Amino acid sequence: MTSIPSVSTADAPAERIELSELSRLAGSVIDSVERVIDGKHDQVVTALTVLLAEGHLLIEDVPGVGKTMLARSLAKAIAVSVSRIQFTPDLLPSDVTGVSVFNQASRQFEFKPGAVFANIVIGDEINRASPKTQSALLECMEERQVSVDGGTYELMRPFIVVATQNPIEMEGTYALPEAQRDRFMARIAMGYPDAGSELEMLGARDTVNPLEALEPVIDVPTLLEMMEGVRHVFASPAVKQYAVAIARATREDADIRLGASPRATLQLVRAAKARAAIAGREFVLPDDIDALAVPVLAHRLLPTSRALGRQHESADLLGEIVTRIVETTPVPSAR
């Protein structure tokens, strides 16, 4: 695998961290982000859960509700390298991954890294780019590498994509391919703030931007230690069986024509480990699976035509289907 001298990577193995310290640091990150994002505690916690589980996050909602602000706040609370890609219809795949440029002096081609060579990549309005450009992220998100002109270049570690998108009904948007949606560990929606939070925001931001005052809480080595700690959280065979049962139920449900992939099952358990670690627990509970089933699974599913015919009755059809599946799937007992 080819390396890029100008791009530093964290190759040293991370040490394990005490779960109590991991939980404390996670709480500090959450508190910092919530100074910028008002009244969205669940969304902030889910975003950090995905980060610690080494997944990618998709934030979908209408314009102006704080999607990009959440991504920028999370990135700024951690002392990592950050790049932002504004996805537009004329954006090229080479703008994302990089391009080989001929050097007249050396008479050789040199690779110029693209915007994905950073720890946290913010993809703003990802579904406004063409499907060809969107697909440039597929290899990056799954294999943490870029292949250009016969060369393979390893991305930085950690590598997280935090993408925002507008609802597909809005002007100038393209639907994300199923393969790309499946690479996002979770999808969240911001929603409108409540009246109190919106009023507080108006008063707090008259003269100052809280994002500018946000200071990093943790650095890259600490983040890698926290990720290593999450990997060692215990998931019992019964909890794993429960996650598999939910995933299999999505493949057999009469309202779903494309169910959850094995990748989805794996990421559901990883996210559950991160949620347990944030809470300071050394083990995963079925409640962790329940809490994450909708954000981790719903965006990967495709409903049947019959289910789509009932869409006018529900603003979150797939979320309700996953909720129903979770409620009707028995929790295996520990043996």
Contacts in CASP RR format, 6 or more apart in sequence:
PFRMAT RR
TARGET T0000
AUTHOR 0000-0000-0000
METHOD contacts of the structure
MODEL  1
MTSIPSVSTADAPAERIELSELSRLAGSVIDSVERVIDGKHDQVVTALTV
LLAEGHLLIEDVPGVGKTMLARSLAKAIAVSVSRIQFTPDLLPSDVTGVS
VFNQASRQFEFKPGAVFANIVIGDEINRASPKTQSALLECMEERQVSVDG
GTYELMRPFIVVATQNPIEMEGTYALPEAQRDRFMARIAMGYPDAGSELE
MLGARDTVNPLEALEPVIDVPTLLEMMEGVRHVFASPAVKQYAVAIARAT
REDADIRLGASPRATLQLVRAAKARAAIAGREFVLPDDIDALAVPVLAHR
LLPTSRALGRQHESADLLGEIVTRIVETTPVPSAR
1 145 0 8 1.000
1 152 0 8 1.000
1 153 0 8 1.000
1 154 0 8 1.000
2 111 0 8 1.000
2 151 0 8 1.000
2 152 0 8 1.000
2 153 0 8 1.000
2 154 0 8 1.000
3 9 0 8 1.000
3 153 0 8 1.000
3 154 0 8 1.000
4 111 0 8 1.000
4 113 0 8 1.000
4 117 0 8 1.000
4 153 0 8 1.000
4 154 0 8 1.000
6 113 0 8 1.000
7 113 0 8 1.000
7 117 0 8 1.000
7 156 0 8 1.000
8 156 0 8 1.000
9 154 0 8 1.000
9 155 0 8 1.000
9 156 0 8 1.000
9 157 0 8 1.000
10 156 0 8 1.000
10 157 0 8 1.000
10 158 0 8 1.000
10 220 0 8 1.000
10 221 0 8 1.000
10 224 0 8 1.000
11 157 0 8 1.000
14 221 0 8 1.000
14 224 0 8 1.000
14 225 0 8 1.000
14 227 0 8 1.000
14 228 0 8 1.000
15 225 0 8 1.000
15 228 0 8 1.000
16 225 0 8 1.000
16 228 0 8 1.000
16 229 0 8 1.000
16 232 0 8 1.000
17 222 0 8 1.000
17 225 0 8 1.000
17 226 0 8 1.000
17 228 0 8 1.000
17 229 0 8 1.000
19 229 0 8 1.000
19 233 0 8 1.000
19 277 0 8 1.000
19 280 0 8 1.000
19 281 0 8 1.000
19 282 0 8 1.000
20 280 0 8 1.000
22 225 0 8 1.000
22 226 0 8 1.000
22 229 0 8 1.000
22 230 0 8 1.000
22 277 0 8 1.000
22 278 0 8 1.000
22 280 0 8 1.000
23 277 0 8 1.000
23 278 0 8 1.000
23 279 0 8 1.000
23 280 0 8 1.000
25 217 0 8 1.000
25 218 0 8 1.000
25 222 0 8 1.000
25 226 0 8 1.000
26 48 0 8 1.000
26 52 0 8 1.000
26 226 0 8 1.000
26 277 0 8 1.000
26 278 0 8 1.000
27 278 0 8 1.000
28 217 0 8 1.000
28 218 0 8 1.000
29 48 0 8 1.000
29 74 0 8 1.000
29 77 0 8 1.000
29 78 0 8 1.000
29 217 0 8 1.000
29 218 0 8 1.000
30 41 0 8 1.000
30 44 0 8 1.000
30 45 0 8 1.000
30 48 0 8 1.000
32 73 0 8 1.000
32 77 0 8 1.000
32 214 0 8 1.000
32 215 0 8 1.000
32 217 0 8 1.000
33 44 0 8 1.000
33 47 0 8 1.000
33 48 0 8 1.000
33 70 0 8 1.000
33 73 0 8 1.000
33 74 0 8 1.000
33 77 0 8 1.000
33 214 0 8 1.000
34 40 0 8 1.000
34 41 0 8 1.000
34 44 0 8 1.000
35 210 0 8 1.000
35 213 0 8 1.000
35 214 0 8 1.000
36 69 0 8 1.000
36 73 0 8 1.000
36 210 0 8 1.000
36 211 0 8 1.000
36 214 0 8 1.000
37 43 0 8 1.000
37 44 0 8 1.000
37 66 0 8 1.000
37 69 0 8 1.000
37 70 0 8 1.000
37 73 0 8 1.000
38 193 0 8 1.000
38 197 0 8 1.000
38 198 0 8 1.000
38 200 0 8 1.000
38 201 0 8 1.000
38 204 0 8 1.000
39 193 0 8 1.000
39 194 0 8 1.000
39 197 0 8 1.000
40 70 0 8 1.000
40 190 0 8 1.000
40 193 0 8 1.000
43 70 0 8 1.000
43 188 0 8 1.000
43 189 0 8 1.000
43 190 0 8 1.000
44 70 0 8 1.000
44 74 0 8 1.000
45 275 0 8 1.000
45 278 0 8 1.000
46 57 0 8 1.000
46 186 0 8 1.000
46 188 0 8 1.000
46 292 0 8 1.000
46 295 0 8 1.000
47 57 0 8 1.000
47 59 0 8 1.000
47 70 0 8 1.000
47 74 0 8 1.000
47 162 0 8 1.000
47 188 0 8 1.000
48 74 0 8 1.000
48 274 0 8 1.000
48 278 0 8 1.000
49 186 0 8 1.000
49 271 0 8 1.000
49 274 0 8 1.000
49 275 0 8 1.000
49 278 0 8 1.000
49 292 0 8 1.000
50 56 0 8 1.000
50 57 0 8 1.000
50 160 0 8 1.000
50 185 0 8 1.000
50 186 0 8 1.000
50 271 0 8 1.000
50 274 0 8 1.000
51 57 0 8 1.000
51 74 0 8 1.000
51 78 0 8 1.000
51 158 0 8 1.000
51 160 0 8 1.000
51 223 0 8 1.000
52 226 0 8 1.000
52 227 0 8 1.000
52 230 0 8 1.000
52 274 0 8 1.000
52 277 0 8 1.000
52 278 0 8 1.000
53 185 0 8 1.000
53 227 0 8 1.000
53 230 0 8 1.000
53 267 0 8 1.000
53 270 0 8 1.000
53 271 0 8 1.000
53 273 0 8 1.000
53 274 0 8 1.000
54 158 0 8 1.000
54 160 0 8 1.000
54 227 0 8 1.000
54 270 0 8 1.000
55 160 0 8 1.000
55 184 0 8 1.000
55 185 0 8 1.000
55 186 0 8 1.000
55 267 0 8 1.000
55 270 0 8 1.000
55 271 0 8 1.000
56 141 0 8 1.000
56 160 0 8 1.000
56 161 0 8 1.000
56 162 0 8 1.000
56 163 0 8 1.000
56 183 0 8 1.000
56 184 0 8 1.000
56 185 0 8 1.000
57 71 0 8 1.000
57 160 0 8 1.000
57 161 0 8 1.000
57 162 0 8 1.000
57 163 0 8 1.000
57 184 0 8 1.000
57 185 0 8 1.000
57 186 0 8 1.000
57 187 0 8 1.000
57 188 0 8 1.000
58 126 0 8 1.000
58 163 0 8 1.000
58 164 0 8 1.000
58 165 0 8 1.000
58 181 0 8 1.000
58 184 0 8 1.000
58 186 0 8 1.000
58 187 0 8 1.000
58 188 0 8 1.000
58 299 0 8 1.000
59 67 0 8 1.000
59 70 0 8 1.000
59 71 0 8 1.000
59 162 0 8 1.000
59 163 0 8 1.000
59 164 0 8 1.000
59 165 0 8 1.000
59 187 0 8 1.000
59 188 0 8 1.000
59 189 0 8 1.000
59 190 0 8 1.000
60 67 0 8 1.000
60 164 0 8 1.000
60 165 0 8 1.000
60 166 0 8 1.000
60 167 0 8 1.000
60 187 0 8 1.000
60 188 0 8 1.000
60 189 0 8 1.000
60 299 0 8 1.000
61 67 0 8 1.000
61 166 0 8 1.000
61 167 0 8 1.000
61 189 0 8 1.000
61 190 0 8 1.000
61 191 0 8 1.000
62 166 0 8 1.000
62 167 0 8 1.000
62 170 0 8 1.000
63 166 0 8 1.000
63 170 0 8 1.000
65 190 0 8 1.000
65 191 0 8 1.000
65 192 0 8 1.000
65 193 0 8 1.000
66 190 0 8 1.000
67 164 0 8 1.000
67 190 0 8 1.000
68 122 0 8 1.000
68 124 0 8 1.000
68 164 0 8 1.000
69 211 0 8 1.000
70 190 0 8 1.000
71 122 0 8 1.000
71 123 0 8 1.000
71 124 0 8 1.000
71 162 0 8 1.000
71 164 0 8 1.000
72 84 0 8 1.000
72 122 0 8 1.000
72 211 0 8 1.000
73 211 0 8 1.000
73 214 0 8 1.000
74 120 0 8 1.000
74 162 0 8 1.000
75 82 0 8 1.000
75 120 0 8 1.000
75 122 0 8 1.000
75 162 0 8 1.000
76 82 0 8 1.000
76 211 0 8 1.000
76 214 0 8 1.000
76 216 0 8 1.000
77 214 0 8 1.000
77 216 0 8 1.000
77 217 0 8 1.000
77 218 0 8 1.000
78 119 0 8 1.000
78 120 0 8 1.000
78 216 0 8 1.000
78 217 0 8 1.000
78 218 0 8 1.000
78 219 0 8 1.000
78 220 0 8 1.000
78 223 0 8 1.000
79 216 0 8 1.000
79 218 0 8 1.000
79 219 0 8 1.000
79 220 0 8 1.000
80 118 0 8 1.000
80 119 0 8 1.000
80 120 0 8 1.000
80 158 0 8 1.000
80 219 0 8 1.000
80 220 0 8 1.000
80 223 0 8 1.000
81 118 0 8 1.000
81 119 0 8 1.000
81 120 0 8 1.000
81 156 0 8 1.000
82 118 0 8 1.000
82 119 0 8 1.000
82 120 0 8 1.000
82 121 0 8 1.000
82 122 0 8 1.000
83 115 0 8 1.000
83 116 0 8 1.000
83 117 0 8 1.000
83 118 0 8 1.000
83 120 0 8 1.000
83 121 0 8 1.000
83 122 0 8 1.000
84 115 0 8 1.000
84 121 0 8 1.000
84 122 0 8 1.000
84 123 0 8 1.000
84 124 0 8 1.000
85 91 0 8 1.000
85 95 0 8 1.000
85 96 0 8 1.000
85 115 0 8 1.000
85 116 0 8 1.000
85 121 0 8 1.000
85 122 0 8 1.000
85 123 0 8 1.000
85 124 0 8 1.000
86 123 0 8 1.000
86 124 0 8 1.000
86 125 0 8 1.000
87 123 0 8 1.000
87 124 0 8 1.000
87 125 0 8 1.000
87 126 0 8 1.000
87 127 0 8 1.000
87 128 0 8 1.000
87 129 0 8 1.000
87 133 0 8 1.000
87 134 0 8 1.000
88 125 0 8 1.000
88 128 0 8 1.000
88 129 0 8 1.000
89 128 0 8 1.000
89 129 0 8 1.000
89 130 0 8 1.000
89 172 0 8 1.000
91 129 0 8 1.000
91 130 0 8 1.000
91 133 0 8 1.000
92 133 0 8 1.000
93 132 0 8 1.000
93 133 0 8 1.000
93 135 0 8 1.000
93 136 0 8 1.000
94 114 0 8 1.000
94 148 0 8 1.000
95 114 0 8 1.000
95 115 0 8 1.000
95 133 0 8 1.000
96 114 0 8 1.000
96 115 0 8 1.000
96 116 0 8 1.000
96 133 0 8 1.000
96 136 0 8 1.000
96 137 0 8 1.000
96 140 0 8 1.000
97 114 0 8 1.000
97 116 0 8 1.000
97 136 0 8 1.000
97 140 0 8 1.000
97 146 0 8 1.000
97 148 0 8 1.000
98 111 0 8 1.000
98 112 0 8 1.000
98 113 0 8 1.000
98 114 0 8 1.000
98 116 0 8 1.000
98 146 0 8 1.000
98 148 0 8 1.000
99 111 0 8 1.000
99 112 0 8 1.000
99 114 0 8 1.000
99 148 0 8 1.000
100 109 0 8 1.000
100 110 0 8 1.000
100 111 0 8 1.000
100 112 0 8 1.000
100 148 0 8 1.000
100 149 0 8 1.000
101 109 0 8 1.000
101 110 0 8 1.000
101 111 0 8 1.000
101 112 0 8 1.000
102 108 0 8 1.000
102 109 0 8 1.000
102 110 0 8 1.000
103 109 0 8 1.000
103 110 0 8 1.000
109 149 0 8 1.000
111 148 0 8 1.000
111 149 0 8 1.000
111 151 0 8 1.000
111 153 0 8 1.000
113 153 0 8 1.000
115 121 0 8 1.000
116 137 0 8 1.000
116 140 0 8 1.000
116 146 0 8 1.000
116 155 0 8 1.000
116 159 0 8 1.000
117 146 0 8 1.000
117 153 0 8 1.000
117 155 0 8 1.000
117 156 0 8 1.000
118 156 0 8 1.000
118 159 0 8 1.000
119 156 0 8 1.000
119 157 0 8 1.000
119 158 0 8 1.000
119 159 0 8 1.000
119 160 0 8 1.000
119 220 0 8 1.000
120 160 0 8 1.000
120 162 0 8 1.000
121 159 0 8 1.000
121 160 0 8 1.000
121 161 0 8 1.000
121 162 0 8 1.000
122 162 0 8 1.000
122 163 0 8 1.000
122 164 0 8 1.000
123 161 0 8 1.000
123 162 0 8 1.000
123 163 0 8 1.000
123 164 0 8 1.000
124 163 0 8 1.000
124 164 0 8 1.000
125 164 0 8 1.000
125 165 0 8 1.000
125 166 0 8 1.000
126 134 0 8 1.000
126 163 0 8 1.000
126 164 0 8 1.000
126 165 0 8 1.000
126 176 0 8 1.000
127 134 0 8 1.000
127 165 0 8 1.000
127 166 0 8 1.000
127 168 0 8 1.000
127 173 0 8 1.000
127 174 0 8 1.000
127 175 0 8 1.000
127 176 0 8 1.000
128 166 0 8 1.000
128 172 0 8 1.000
128 173 0 8 1.000
128 174 0 8 1.000
129 174 0 8 1.000
130 174 0 8 1.000
131 174 0 8 1.000
131 177 0 8 1.000
134 174 0 8 1.000
134 176 0 8 1.000
134 177 0 8 1.000
134 180 0 8 1.000
135 177 0 8 1.000
135 179 0 8 1.000
135 180 0 8 1.000
137 161 0 8 1.000
137 180 0 8 1.000
137 183 0 8 1.000
138 179 0 8 1.000
138 180 0 8 1.000
138 183 0 8 1.000
139 145 0 8 1.000
139 146 0 8 1.000
139 147 0 8 1.000
140 146 0 8 1.000
140 155 0 8 1.000
140 159 0 8 1.000
140 161 0 8 1.000
141 161 0 8 1.000
141 180 0 8 1.000
141 183 0 8 1.000
141 184 0 8 1.000
142 183 0 8 1.000
144 154 0 8 1.000
144 155 0 8 1.000
144 157 0 8 1.000
144 159 0 8 1.000
145 152 0 8 1.000
145 153 0 8 1.000
145 154 0 8 1.000
145 155 0 8 1.000
146 152 0 8 1.000
146 153 0 8 1.000
146 155 0 8 1.000
147 153 0 8 1.000
157 224 0 8 1.000
158 220 0 8 1.000
158 223 0 8 1.000
158 224 0 8 1.000
158 227 0 8 1.000
161 184 0 8 1.000
163 184 0 8 1.000
165 173 0 8 1.000
165 176 0 8 1.000
166 173 0 8 1.000
167 173 0 8 1.000
168 175 0 8 1.000
178 258 0 8 1.000
178 300 0 8 1.000
178 302 0 8 1.000
181 187 0 8 1.000
181 299 0 8 1.000
181 300 0 8 1.000
182 261 0 8 1.000
182 263 0 8 1.000
182 264 0 8 1.000
182 300 0 8 1.000
183 263 0 8 1.000
184 299 0 8 1.000
185 267 0 8 1.000
185 270 0 8 1.000
185 271 0 8 1.000
185 296 0 8 1.000
186 267 0 8 1.000
186 271 0 8 1.000
186 292 0 8 1.000
186 295 0 8 1.000
186 296 0 8 1.000
186 299 0 8 1.000
187 295 0 8 1.000
187 298 0 8 1.000
187 299 0 8 1.000
188 295 0 8 1.000
192 198 0 8 1.000
193 201 0 8 1.000
204 210 0 8 1.000
218 226 0 8 1.000
226 277 0 8 1.000
229 277 0 8 1.000
230 270 0 8 1.000
230 273 0 8 1.000
230 274 0 8 1.000
230 277 0 8 1.000
231 273 0 8 1.000
233 273 0 8 1.000
233 274 0 8 1.000
233 276 0 8 1.000
233 277 0 8 1.000
233 281 0 8 1.000
233 282 0 8 1.000
233 283 0 8 1.000
233 284 0 8 1.000
234 282 0 8 1.000
234 283 0 8 1.000
234 284 0 8 1.000
235 269 0 8 1.000
235 272 0 8 1.000
235 273 0 8 1.000
235 283 0 8 1.000
235 284 0 8 1.000
236 283 0 8 1.000
236 284 0 8 1.000
236 334 0 8 1.000
237 335 0 8 1.000
238 331 0 8 1.000
238 332 0 8 1.000
238 333 0 8 1.000
238 334 0 8 1.000
238 335 0 8 1.000
239 269 0 8 1.000
239 272 0 8 1.000
239 284 0 8 1.000
239 285 0 8 1.000
239 286 0 8 1.000
239 288 0 8 1.000
239 289 0 8 1.000
240 269 0 8 1.000
241 332 0 8 1.000
242 286 0 8 1.000
242 289 0 8 1.000
242 329 0 8 1.000
242 331 0 8 1.000
242 332 0 8 1.000
243 265 0 8 1.000
243 268 0 8 1.000
243 269 0 8 1.000
243 272 0 8 1.000
243 289 0 8 1.000
244 265 0 8 1.000
245 329 0 8 1.000
245 330 0 8 1.000
245 332 0 8 1.000
246 260 0 8 1.000
246 268 0 8 1.000
246 289 0 8 1.000
246 293 0 8 1.000
246 297 0 8 1.000
246 325 0 8 1.000
246 326 0 8 1.000
246 329 0 8 1.000
247 259 0 8 1.000
247 260 0 8 1.000
247 262 0 8 1.000
247 264 0 8 1.000
247 265 0 8 1.000
247 268 0 8 1.000
247 297 0 8 1.000
249 325 0 8 1.000
249 328 0 8 1.000
249 329 0 8 1.000
250 256 0 8 1.000
250 259 0 8 1.000
250 260 0 8 1.000
250 297 0 8 1.000
250 301 0 8 1.000
250 321 0 8 1.000
250 322 0 8 1.000
250 325 0 8 1.000
251 259 0 8 1.000
251 260 0 8 1.000
253 259 0 8 1.000
253 321 0 8 1.000
253 325 0 8 1.000
254 304 0 8 1.000
254 306 0 8 1.000
255 303 0 8 1.000
255 304 0 8 1.000
255 306 0 8 1.000
255 307 0 8 1.000
255 321 0 8 1.000
256 301 0 8 1.000
256 302 0 8 1.000
256 303 0 8 1.000
256 304 0 8 1.000
256 307 0 8 1.000
256 321 0 8 1.000
257 302 0 8 1.000
257 303 0 8 1.000
257 304 0 8 1.000
258 300 0 8 1.000
258 301 0 8 1.000
258 302 0 8 1.000
259 300 0 8 1.000
259 301 0 8 1.000
259 302 0 8 1.000
260 297 0 8 1.000
260 300 0 8 1.000
260 301 0 8 1.000
261 300 0 8 1.000
264 296 0 8 1.000
264 297 0 8 1.000
264 300 0 8 1.000
267 296 0 8 1.000
268 289 0 8 1.000
268 292 0 8 1.000
268 293 0 8 1.000
268 296 0 8 1.000
268 297 0 8 1.000
269 284 0 8 1.000
269 289 0 8 1.000
271 292 0 8 1.000
271 296 0 8 1.000
272 284 0 8 1.000
272 288 0 8 1.000
272 289 0 8 1.000
272 292 0 8 1.000
273 284 0 8 1.000
273 288 0 8 1.000
275 284 0 8 1.000
275 288 0 8 1.000
275 291 0 8 1.000
275 292 0 8 1.000
276 282 0 8 1.000
276 283 0 8 1.000
276 284 0 8 1.000
276 285 0 8 1.000
276 288 0 8 1.000
286 331 0 8 1.000
289 326 0 8 1.000
290 326 0 8 1.000
293 322 0 8 1.000
293 323 0 8 1.000
293 325 0 8 1.000
293 326 0 8 1.000
294 319 0 8 1.000
294 322 0 8 1.000
294 323 0 8 1.000
294 326 0 8 1.000
297 322 0 8 1.000
298 316 0 8 1.000
298 318 0 8 1.000
298 319 0 8 1.000
298 321 0 8 1.000
298 322 0 8 1.000
299 318 0 8 1.000
301 318 0 8 1.000
301 321 0 8 1.000
301 322 0 8 1.000
303 311 0 8 1.000
303 317 0 8 1.000
303 318 0 8 1.000
303 321 0 8 1.000
307 317 0 8 1.000
307 321 0 8 1.000
308 317 0 8 1.000
310 317 0 8 1.000
311 317 0 8 1.000
314 320 0 8 1.000
END
